[in-house]
Amino acid sequence: MDKHELGAFLRSRRERLRPEDVGMPSGPRRRTPGLRREEVAVLAHISTEYYVRLEQGRAASRPSGEVLAGIAGALLLTDAESDHLHVLAGTAPSGTRLHRRDVRPSILALLERLPQTAGFVMSATFEVLAWNDLAAALLDDFATLAPRDRNLARRAFLREHPTDTPLYGVSDLTEFRHHAVMTLRATLARYPTDPDVVHLIDELRDGSAEFGRLWERHDVLSTPTLTKTFHHPVVGAITVDCDAMALTERDQHLVLYSAPQGSPSAEALALLNVLGSSAAEYRHG
């Protein structure tokens, strides 16, 4: 059980609720936002003292599944938030110590067979692990980059040089940043002792005020992005459909960018396919 993270998560979920959200009268003006701890305890059918210990990270033992279900209901947690609660409490099946970075050979072969589609495999920490030629032309020639520079979360929040364009000039940078923070919080819960995970999050918190602000929100639910627009230095704006498929046994995602047949964006992708990874060189002058 990660007592500190569990307490912080419970507090963040409690403070976002209003009494009327859970059918309680708001009463006199409150000094702090959200429900009171005793109100959560009543709704969860547990003692106030025990809930306070959980939120303050002082609980002597992990809560039972029944207690967690009561708390999840009291705080109106979504399915994703409830799953995260169980992970933090240590009642969910534990994963491996380290997140996996080896890509299944069949997925590598699939990437090369995708017609007019930019595809890449991303780790649980947003590192691009494998890619096809069109992904290199659209995004970056990842083969020339060190593994740390292939990390999309770093590209979204940190800038090595003042002239760098965050995340390839993508249109949904704000949404991606929020998604990245939520995903990394869940990743840390699954791999709390993985030094690569811990170091990445520490680096982002130290180097980006925006990451730190979003991190303190303790959000864990993300809305998938269906389309996004890249601003490419060679072919201009390219709007693509976004599909991400979970490779659950390795905790990775296969990400695919495509465009409707016959559209200007499809023609731009076809041109990039001809140019190959040399098109990415224009991003670096």
Summary of the structure (lengths in Angstrom):
residues: 285
radius of gyration: 21.8
end to end distance: 48.8
largest distance: 67.2
contacts: 831
relative contact order: 0.12
helix: 52%
strand: 13%
